[in-house]
Amino acid sequence: MGRGSRRTTRALGRPATRRPGSPSPPSPTATARGQGPLLTKEGRGGHSAIAPRHHDADAGLYEGHREIHDFGPLLVDGISGKSQVLFAVVFTARYLDLFTNYISLYNTCMKVVYIACSFTTVWMIYSKFKATYDGNHDTFRVEFLVIPTAILAFLVNHDFTPLEILWTFSIYLESVAILPQLFMVSKTGEAETITSHYLFALGVYRTLYLFNWIWRYHFEGFFDLIAIVAGLVQTVLYCDFFYLYITKVLKGKKLSLPA
């Protein structure tokens, strides 16, 4: 073998060197972390989708995160954090008798689970998944709901005691707690399918209360005017949404409310 052949063989076996001052190519790890020029995400069926990186220096978020997350759920995108805060207040005010009245183990566990899940949801929206929370459209003034319902609870209740007033306040507030969510959907113009299913489940949950009251009145003679009126108000708020859900979402279309 001649000199030229030995020189060629030696060159092929030598690791590539980088000239001083020349930029090094981004490593796969750096690219995956978003430090390279492209952000790569594996899609369904093992195919890769590459989206350009648009970094917002102020917010520390990727612009166009919707495109990046097209392969999976958008986490809390489309969910009103303000409605979830109101629901947390509702269940806290309603179940404060947890510390004074013991009914059964089931009843106690149910109250603890309701309160814990409510505050966990709020924490997930405003902390863990804050990057996907759409706070720009969740702008409903909740004080317009909290203050009137608190005043009404003082004026109209079954018994003027702290726990009874708090229970009444929770009933009034729950009847309108969904308004920030509906306002958010109306402001954005549409709702993701998963958000629509969530809202429908909430509406069904409240509608079932009406049947429960009818059953209890028929078999037990129980009649609570405050709870029934508040439940009717909440059901009426859902009526327009129910119509759109049945005519659009169940047919595979995206739900949209008039802005």
C-alpha positions as CSV (number, residue, x, y, z in Angstrom):
1,M,0.0,0.0,0.0
2,G,1.4,3.4,-1.0
3,R,1.8,6.6,0.9
4,G,-1.3,8.0,-0.6
5,S,-3.4,5.0,0.5
6,R,-2.0,5.1,4.1
7,R,-2.6,8.8,4.3
8,T,-6.2,8.3,3.1
9,T,-6.8,5.5,5.6
10,R,-5.4,7.5,8.4
11,A,-7.6,10.5,7.5
12,L,-10.7,8.3,7.5
13,G,-10.0,6.9,10.9
14,R,-9.2,10.2,12.5
15,P,-12.1,12.0,14.3
16,A,-13.3,15.2,12.7
17,T,-11.8,18.3,14.2
18,R,-13.4,21.8,14.5
19,R,-11.5,24.9,13.5
20,P,-11.0,27.3,16.3
21,G,-13.8,30.0,16.4
22,S,-16.3,28.0,14.3
23,P,-19.7,27.4,16.0
24,S,-20.4,23.9,17.2
25,P,-23.6,22.2,15.9
26,P,-26.4,21.9,18.4
27,S,-26.6,18.6,20.3
28,P,-29.8,16.6,20.2
29,T,-30.3,17.3,23.9
30,A,-30.0,21.0,23.4
31,T,-32.4,20.9,20.4
32,A,-34.9,18.9,22.3
33,R,-34.7,21.5,25.1
34,G,-35.6,24.3,22.7
35,Q,-32.1,25.8,22.5
36,G,-31.6,24.9,18.8
37,P,-33.3,26.5,15.9
38,L,-36.0,23.9,15.7
39,L,-38.3,22.2,18.2
40,T,-39.0,18.6,17.4
41,K,-41.9,16.6,18.8
42,E,-42.8,13.0,17.9
43,G,-46.4,12.8,16.7
44,R,-48.8,9.9,16.3
45,G,-47.5,6.8,14.5
46,G,-43.9,7.7,15.2
47,H,-43.8,10.6,12.7
48,S,-41.9,13.7,13.7
49,A,-43.4,17.2,13.5
50,I,-41.0,20.1,13.4
51,A,-42.2,23.5,14.4
52,P,-40.2,26.8,14.3
53,R,-39.2,28.1,17.7
54,H,-40.7,31.5,18.6
55,H,-39.5,32.4,22.1
56,D,-41.2,35.1,24.1
57,A,-38.4,36.6,26.2
58,D,-40.8,38.3,28.6
59,A,-43.2,35.5,29.3
60,G,-40.7,32.6,28.8
61,L,-43.3,30.8,26.7
62,Y,-43.4,29.5,23.2
63,E,-45.6,31.5,20.9
64,G,-47.9,29.2,19.0
65,H,-47.9,26.6,21.7
66,R,-51.1,25.4,20.3
67,E,-49.4,24.1,17.2
68,I,-46.7,22.3,19.4
69,H,-49.5,20.7,21.5
70,D,-51.6,19.6,18.5
71,F,-50.6,16.0,19.2
72,G,-52.0,16.0,22.7
73,P,-54.4,17.8,25.1
74,L,-53.8,21.5,25.7
75,L,-53.9,20.9,29.5
76,V,-55.9,23.7,31.1
77,D,-56.3,25.8,27.9
78,G,-59.9,26.9,27.7
79,I,-60.7,26.3,31.3
80,S,-61.7,29.3,33.4
81,G,-59.5,29.6,36.5
82,K,-62.0,32.1,38.0
83,S,-64.8,29.6,37.8
84,Q,-62.7,27.0,39.5
85,V,-61.8,29.5,42.3
86,L,-65.5,30.2,42.8
87,F,-66.3,26.4,43.0
88,A,-63.5,26.1,45.6
89,V,-65.1,28.9,47.6
90,V,-68.5,27.2,47.2
91,F,-67.5,23.8,48.6
92,T,-65.4,25.4,51.4
93,A,-68.3,27.5,52.6
94,R,-70.8,24.7,52.3
95,Y,-68.8,22.0,54.1
96,L,-67.4,24.0,57.0
97,D,-69.8,22.0,59.2
98,L,-67.2,19.2,58.7
99,F,-65.6,20.4,61.9
100,T,-68.9,20.6,64.0
101,N,-71.3,18.0,62.7
102,Y,-70.5,14.3,62.1
103,I,-73.1,12.5,60.0
104,S,-71.3,9.4,58.6
105,L,-67.9,8.4,57.3
106,Y,-69.1,8.6,53.7
107,N,-70.4,12.1,54.2
108,T,-67.1,13.2,55.9
109,C,-64.9,11.7,53.2
110,M,-67.1,13.2,50.4
111,K,-66.8,16.7,51.8
112,V,-63.0,16.3,52.2
113,V,-62.6,15.0,48.6
114,Y,-64.8,17.9,47.2
115,I,-62.7,20.5,49.0
116,A,-59.3,18.9,48.2
117,C,-60.2,18.4,44.5
118,S,-61.4,21.9,44.2
119,F,-58.2,23.5,45.5
120,T,-56.0,21.0,43.7
121,T,-57.7,22.1,40.4
122,V,-57.0,25.7,41.2
123,W,-53.4,25.0,42.0
124,M,-52.9,23.1,38.8
125,I,-54.4,26.0,36.7
126,Y,-52.4,28.8,38.4
127,S,-49.2,26.9,39.1
128,K,-48.4,23.6,37.6
129,F,-50.0,24.2,34.1
130,K,-49.9,28.0,34.2
131,A,-48.1,28.1,30.8
132,T,-51.3,26.8,29.1
133,Y,-53.8,28.9,31.1
134,D,-55.5,31.5,28.9
135,G,-55.7,34.3,31.4
136,N,-56.1,36.9,28.6
137,H,-59.7,35.7,28.0
138,D,-60.5,34.8,31.6
139,T,-61.4,38.4,32.6
140,F,-64.9,38.1,34.2
141,R,-65.3,40.4,37.2
142,V,-66.0,37.8,39.9
143,E,-66.7,40.4,42.5
144,F,-70.0,41.1,40.7
145,L,-71.0,37.6,41.6
146,V,-69.4,37.2,45.1
147,I,-70.6,40.4,46.7
148,P,-74.3,40.2,45.6
149,T,-74.6,36.6,46.6
150,A,-73.0,37.3,50.0
151,I,-75.5,40.1,50.6
152,L,-78.4,37.9,49.5
153,A,-77.2,35.2,51.8
154,F,-77.4,37.6,54.8
155,L,-80.9,38.7,53.8
156,V,-82.5,35.5,52.7
157,N,-81.6,32.3,54.7
158,H,-83.2,29.6,56.8
159,D,-81.5,30.6,60.0
160,F,-79.3,33.6,60.9
161,T,-76.3,31.6,62.1
162,P,-72.8,31.6,60.7
163,L,-72.9,28.1,59.2
164,E,-76.4,28.5,57.8
165,I,-75.4,31.8,56.2
166,L,-72.3,30.2,54.7
167,W,-74.4,27.3,53.4
168,T,-76.9,29.7,51.8
169,F,-74.0,31.7,50.3
170,S,-72.6,28.6,48.7
171,I,-75.9,27.7,47.1
172,Y,-76.4,31.2,45.7
173,L,-72.7,31.4,44.5
174,E,-72.8,28.0,42.9
175,S,-75.8,28.9,40.7
176,V,-73.7,31.6,39.0
177,A,-70.1,30.2,39.4
178,I,-70.2,28.9,35.8
179,L,-70.6,32.4,34.3
180,P,-66.8,33.2,34.1
181,Q,-66.4,29.9,32.1
182,L,-69.3,30.7,29.7
183,F,-68.1,34.3,29.4
184,M,-64.6,32.9,28.5
185,V,-66.1,30.6,25.8
186,S,-68.1,33.5,24.4
187,K,-65.1,35.8,24.3
188,T,-62.9,33.3,22.5
189,G,-65.7,32.4,20.2
190,E,-65.3,28.6,20.6
191,A,-64.5,25.8,23.0
192,E,-62.4,22.7,22.6
193,T,-64.3,19.5,22.5
194,I,-63.0,18.3,25.9
195,T,-64.1,21.6,27.4
196,S,-67.5,21.2,26.0
197,H,-67.8,17.7,27.5
198,Y,-66.7,19.1,30.9
199,L,-69.3,21.9,30.8
200,F,-72.0,19.4,29.7
201,A,-71.1,17.2,32.7
202,L,-71.4,20.2,35.0
203,G,-74.8,21.0,33.6
204,V,-76.1,17.4,33.9
205,Y,-74.8,17.3,37.5
206,R,-76.9,20.3,38.4
207,T,-79.9,19.1,36.5
208,L,-79.9,15.8,38.4
209,Y,-80.3,17.9,41.6
210,L,-83.7,19.0,40.3
211,F,-84.8,15.4,39.9
212,N,-83.4,14.7,43.4
213,W,-85.6,17.5,44.9
214,I,-88.7,16.2,43.1
215,W,-88.0,12.7,44.4
216,R,-87.5,13.9,48.0
217,Y,-90.6,16.1,47.9
218,H,-92.7,13.2,46.6
219,F,-91.4,10.6,49.1
220,E,-90.2,12.6,52.0
221,G,-92.1,15.9,51.8
222,F,-88.8,17.8,51.7
223,F,-89.0,21.2,50.1
224,D,-86.1,23.8,50.1
225,L,-87.1,26.9,48.2
226,I,-83.7,28.5,48.3
227,A,-81.9,25.4,46.8
228,I,-84.6,24.9,44.2
229,V,-84.7,28.5,43.0
230,A,-80.9,28.6,42.8
231,G,-80.8,25.3,41.0
232,L,-83.4,26.5,38.4
233,V,-81.3,29.7,37.8
234,Q,-78.2,27.6,37.2
235,T,-80.0,25.2,34.9
236,V,-81.4,28.1,32.9
237,L,-77.8,29.4,32.4
238,Y,-76.9,26.1,30.9
239,C,-79.9,25.8,28.5
240,D,-78.3,27.7,25.6
241,F,-75.1,25.6,26.1
242,F,-77.1,22.4,26.1
243,Y,-78.7,23.3,22.8
244,L,-75.4,24.1,21.1
245,Y,-73.8,20.9,22.6
246,I,-76.5,18.7,21.2
247,T,-76.7,20.3,17.8
248,K,-72.9,20.7,17.3
249,V,-70.6,18.8,19.6
250,L,-72.4,15.5,19.4
251,K,-72.2,15.9,15.6
252,G,-68.5,16.3,15.6
253,K,-68.4,20.1,15.3
254,K,-66.6,22.5,17.5
255,L,-68.8,24.4,19.9
256,S,-69.0,28.2,19.5
257,L,-71.0,30.8,21.3
258,P,-71.9,34.2,20.1
259,A,-69.3,36.8,21.1
